[in-house]
Amino acid sequence: MKMVISAQGLLSLPPTPQALTFHPLRRRLPFVAARFASPVLSSEAPNHALHGFISKEVTPLFPRLRASGGSQRLLLSPGLYGKQKKAPIFSASAAVPDGGTGSVEGEVEKPKLLGVNITTLKKIIPLGIMFFCILFNYTILRDTKDVLVVTAKGSSAEIIPFLKTWVNLPMAIGFMLLYTKLSDVLSKEALFYTVIFPFIAFFGAFAFLLYPLRDTIHPTALADKLLAALGPSFLGPVAILRIWSFCLFYVMAELWGSVVISVLFWGFANQITTVEEAKEFYPLFGLGANIALIFSGRTVKYFSNLRKNLGPGVDGWAISLKGMMSIVVLLGFVISAIYWGVNKFVVNDPSLPRSNRKKKVCFREKPKLGMNESLKVLLSSRYVRDLATLVVAYGISINLVEVTWKSKLKAQFPSPNEYSSFMGDFSTMTGIATFTMMLLGRWILRKFGWGVAAMITPTVLLLTGVGFFSLILFGEPLAPLLGSFGMTPLLAAVYVGALQNIFSKSAKYSLFDPCKEMAYIPLDEEMKVKGKAAIDVVCNPLGKSGGALIQQFMILTFGSLASSTPYLGGILLMIVLAWLGAARSLDSQFSPLAKEQLEKEKSLKEKSTVTVAMKEDTQELLAEVKLSENGSTLAETISDESPVKQN
C-alpha cells in the first residue's frame, strides 16, 4: 500500500530540487552532523526515510509558506497518524535552479532608484527642491537689501550697525513671540501658510507699490531737519527714518533667512524624515544650498545689467527690482505648493517611514543658565574661556570688516545697478568657495589635525584684513603700482575685502563650525552641557552684536565710518591676534584630551566586540544542542508512529 505525503502549504521546490539542510551551522559540531544528515525532501527520492508512505492529500496543519517552482509538494502531517505530538520547527530554504525563479513569502524588497528607496525619494526630492527655492530667494533678498539701504540717497553703510541693533533685533524678538502664540492655536499647515504668505505679499508689494511711491511715503524733509539739528554723526540713525520702507525690506529679508529657513523648512523636514534619512541626506542639502547660491548670483547679475539695454531717463533699478521680486514671489508659491503636495501625498501615506513624533523623555534636561551663572562657568574653566574667545572673535571680526567693505563698495559702485551686479558676482563666488571648502574641510581635519584647521580661518582673516585696511589707509603711495594692473587703490580694496568676506563665509561652514563643535567632545558631561549653554547665552549674542556696538561707538565719536577706519583696523588686529592665541591654547588642551578619549573608545569597542562574539557563540552552541535534542525526539516519534512499522 503506497501513500503520499502532501506538502501543500508547507514547502514547494523547483523542478530540480536540491538538498536542504536543517541547520547551516551543523558543521561546527561534528556529532550533530553525524547524527542528523540533511534529508532531501522530494517525492522523487527513492531512498528517502519517508519513501513508501502513500496517502491522499490532507489539509495541512502547518502555516503556509509558498514558493514558486515545481508542482510536486510534500507535507509532514502529524494529523494523519492519530495522536498529534509537538515537533520542532526547522527552517529550510530551497535553492533556485538555473533559469528558474524562487521566492519565499515574507518581506518584499522595496523598489529602489540609484540605491535609494522610492519611498524615501518621495520625501527627499520635494524637500531638496523646496530648500533650493528658499535659498535661491534668500540670496536675491540678501543682495537686494544691501543695495537698497547702502546706495539710497541720504544713506550709507553706516546705517547697517544701527539697523541691526535697533530695528532688526526687536522685530525678530517680536516675530518669535507672535509665532509662539500662533503655534498654540493653529495647525502646522495653517501656521506654515500664515507665516510664509505675508512674506510673499510684502516682497511683491514692495517692488510694484512701495518702491515706485518712495518719494511720497519717505519723510525726507523731516529727516533733513533732524540731521541738521543732531549733526552728521547721526547720519545712520536718521537714515532709518528717512528710508523706512527700505529698512523694512532689510528686516523682512533678514527674517526670511531666520524664519523660513530655520523655523519653517527645518521644522517640516525634521517632522517627516527619519534619523537615518537625515544622516544620509541633510549634508547633501548643505551642498545644494551652495548650488542655489551660485545660480541666484547669476540671476542677480542678469537683472542688474538690464539697465545697459534701456534708454535714458528710465529707472533701470526699478525694472531690475520688479524682475527679481517677481521671481521671489513665484518661487514662494512653488514652495507653498510643494509643502501642500508633500502633506497631501506623503505625510498622510502610512506606507512611508517618518520620524517618531512622540515627545522625547529627557532624563537630564539641558540647563538654562542665566547671565550670572554663565559668566561663572566661563571664568571657571580655561578650556571654555578659549572656546568662548573663538566664538566672540569670529562674530566681531566679520561685522567690523563687512560694514567697512560695503562703505568702500558704495564709493566704487554708487549706482544701484552696478552695486547689485557686483553683489551677484560676489554671491556666485561665495557659493563656489563654500562648496569647495566643504569638500576640503574633512581632508584638512584628517591631514593636519584640529589645531591647523582651527587656525586657518583667523590666519587668512588677518592677512586679508591687513591688506584691506592698508589699501584704505596707505593706498596713495601704491597707486602707480596698482595702476599698472589697471586698478585704483579703492578698487583693489574692494576686491581684497570681497576675498575676505567670501572666505569668512565659506570657512564658517567648512572649518569654523566643525572645529567649534569638536571642541566640546572631550569635555565631561557636566562641563559639556554647561559650557555650551554659557556660550549660547553670552558669547553668541556678544559676537553678533559686539561688532555693531563698536562701530556705532566709533561713528558717533569720530563723526563717520571713514574717520574711524584706522581705529577699526587696530581693533580688528587685536581681536584676530587674541583669536589665534585662544586657538593655539585650546589646541594644546584639546589634542591630549581627544587622544585620551579616542584610546578609551577603542578599548571599549574591542571589549564590546569580544563580548558580543562570545555571546553569539554561546547562543549558537545552545541552539545547536537544542536542535540535537529536538531532532532526536522527532526521529523517535516518526519511528514509533510509522504505518510501515505498525504493519
Helices and strands as residue ranges (DSSP letters): E 11-12, G 26-28, H 30-35, E 73-74, G 78-81, E 112-113, E 116-117, H 118-151, H 159-163, I 164-168, H 169-185, H 188-205, I 206-210, H 214-217, H 220-230, G 232-234, H 235-242, H 244-255, I 256-265, H 266-272, H 275-304, G 305-309, H 316-342, I 343-347, H 371-380, H 382-412, H 416-473, G 476-478, H 479-483, H 489-507, I 508-512, H 513-520, H 525-534, I 535-539, H 540-558, H 565-640, H 643-646
